[in-house]
Amino acid sequence: MKVKLYDNIKLKTGQTASVVEILGNHEAYIVDVDLVDDYETITVLNEQIAEVIS
């Protein structure tokens, strides 16, 4: 799956997030995970992404 900058993704944990930075050759991504009233910035690997939403 090809993940692009600013894509909305769904993680295997069920959470949704927005890609804010691509690391290396699409090896990892810095994402803002959607929370109820806020967000949390984390780094995820390809294996942790379930699907690209948009």
C-alpha positions as CSV (number, residue, x, y, z in Angstrom):
1,M,0.0,0.0,0.0
2,K,1.3,3.5,-0.9
3,V,0.9,6.0,1.9
4,K,1.3,9.7,1.0
5,L,1.9,12.8,3.0
6,Y,-1.4,14.0,4.7
7,D,-3.3,10.8,4.0
8,N,-5.8,9.7,6.5
9,I,-5.1,6.2,7.7
10,K,-6.6,3.5,9.9
11,L,-4.2,1.8,12.3
12,K,-4.5,-1.9,13.2
13,T,-5.5,-0.7,16.7
14,G,-8.7,0.8,15.1
15,Q,-7.5,4.4,15.6
16,T,-7.5,6.9,12.7
17,A,-4.6,9.2,12.1
18,S,-3.2,11.7,9.6
19,V,0.3,11.3,8.1
20,V,2.4,14.4,8.8
21,E,5.9,13.2,7.8
22,I,7.3,10.3,5.8
23,L,10.6,8.8,7.2
24,G,13.2,7.1,5.0
25,N,11.9,5.4,1.9
26,H,8.3,5.0,3.3
27,E,9.7,2.8,6.0
28,A,8.0,4.7,8.8
29,Y,5.6,7.6,9.3
30,I,5.0,10.3,11.9
31,V,1.3,10.5,12.4
32,D,-1.2,12.5,14.4
33,V,-3.6,10.0,16.0
34,D,-7.1,11.3,16.4
35,L,-8.3,11.4,20.1
36,V,-11.6,12.6,21.4
37,D,-10.7,16.3,22.0
38,D,-7.0,16.2,20.9
39,Y,-4.4,14.3,19.0
40,E,-1.2,12.4,19.8
41,T,1.8,12.4,17.6
42,I,3.5,9.0,17.2
43,T,5.7,7.1,14.8
44,V,4.3,4.0,13.1
45,L,5.6,1.4,10.7
46,N,3.9,0.0,7.6
47,E,3.0,-3.2,9.5
48,Q,0.9,-1.1,11.9
49,I,-1.3,0.4,9.2
50,A,-4.5,-1.4,8.3
51,E,-5.6,0.8,5.4
52,V,-5.4,4.2,3.7
53,I,-8.8,6.0,4.1
54,S,-8.1,9.0,1.9
